[in-house]
Amino acid sequence: MARTMKSEAKAAGGPDTPGGPRRTGTRGEGTPGPLRRALATHWYAWTMIAPVVVVVAVIIGYPLGRGLWLSLTNADESNVERTIGANTIEATYEFVGLDNYTAILTDTVFWSRLGWTVLWTVACVSITFTIGLTLANMLNRKLRGRALYRVLLILPWGIPAFVSVFAWRLLFNERNGLLNNVLNGGGIDSIAWLGDPTWAKVSVIAVNVWLGVPFMLVATLGALQSIPGELYEAAEMDGAGPWQRFRNITMPGIRAVSSTVILLSTIWTFNMFPVIYLLTRGGPGDSSEILVTYAFRLAFLNSPRDFASSAAWGVLILLLLVAFAVGYRRVLRKQGEVW
């Protein structure tokens, strides 16, 4: 009987025969792979994000790739493709490899600009976060006119940056500026706010802090409002003082938000071109010039315009920010933050 059933199975092409169907649990030739299954299951989501992916690839991917290629050449104003009247002159620049990067990294100009850029970024971010968190703590309490104060403190965020910078430039005017008029009225000599290297750096930091505080205020205020009030009440009943409540409840409660806004603020400040360029144009001399303003100078102000070196500066700036973001993320993960 068993021998008869086995022979019938072989005749029907069962799993014991070489030509029979494959065993259960193994993927056949017609079974779709993980990528095809994901596309088939989530086709609607892929369709919705496809236009965004294409736009981002065009807007960010192409300029990034073009800049990377130019940084490996000797392209400048004299050898790029250009049109004069009806005639088109072909590009004659050549591939030079990493020569531009070697020249930049062995030049003291890069390291001096990098030092001031790091100092500028650390000063702006730390002062902005401290003021924003302080104001958020004040506005998180019940006080008369709280809504009005919130609107007034967020107002600088709603004004275009270039308008704010021009207004501050008028305030910093050495002869007719409001700040020097106030100092003169108190018997204090006028200060060359934008004409002295040290005061120029103080001025650009002050303006950038004024522009950045509203963002920190809104972000940290939202984080503070998400902390349950019962925690503060229980800590107060246990005899915890204001500083203990701030250190053990407030700071851990806003850590997830603060770590994110600090990272974003660092990237924005590191590349904050409008404040530096519109307020001091990197001056006096080059004392307040940061990395991005110097890269702009190479590509658009110097003669001949050096597109290759400017692109190399841009790539180095990108690499510095990527390295900072990766290191920052590792530090947060060691502290238990998931990001």
HELIX and SHEET records of a PDB file:
HELIX    1   1 ALA A    2  ALA A   11  1                                  10    
HELIX    2   2 PRO A   34  THR A   41  1                                   8    
HELIX    3   3 TRP A   43  VAL A   56  1                                  14    
HELIX    4   4 ALA A   57  GLY A   61  3                                   5    
HELIX    5   5 TYR A   62  LEU A   70  1                                   9    
HELIX    6   6 ASP A   99  LEU A  105  1                                   7    
HELIX    7   7 THR A  108  LEU A  139  1                                  32    
HELIX    8   8 ARG A  146  GLY A  158  1                                  13    
HELIX    9   9 ALA A  161  LEU A  171  1                                  11    
HELIX   10  10 LEU A  178  GLY A  185  1                                   8    
HELIX   11  11 PRO A  197  GLN A  225  1                                  29    
HELIX   12  12 GLY A  229  MET A  237  1                                   9    
HELIX   13  13 PRO A  242  ARG A  245  1                                   4    
HELIX   14  14 PHE A  246  THR A  250  3                                   5    
HELIX   15  15 MET A  251  GLY A  253  1                                   3    
HELIX   16  16 ARG A  255  PHE A  270  1                                  16    
HELIX   17  17 PHE A  273  LEU A  279  1                                   7    
HELIX   18  18 LEU A  291  PHE A  296  1                                   6    
HELIX   19  19 ARG A  297  LEU A  301  3                                   5    
HELIX   20  20 PHE A  307  LYS A  334  1                                  28    
SHEET    1   A 2 ARG A  82  ILE A  84  0                                        
SHEET    2   A 2 ASN A  87  ILE A  89 -1                                        
END                                                                             
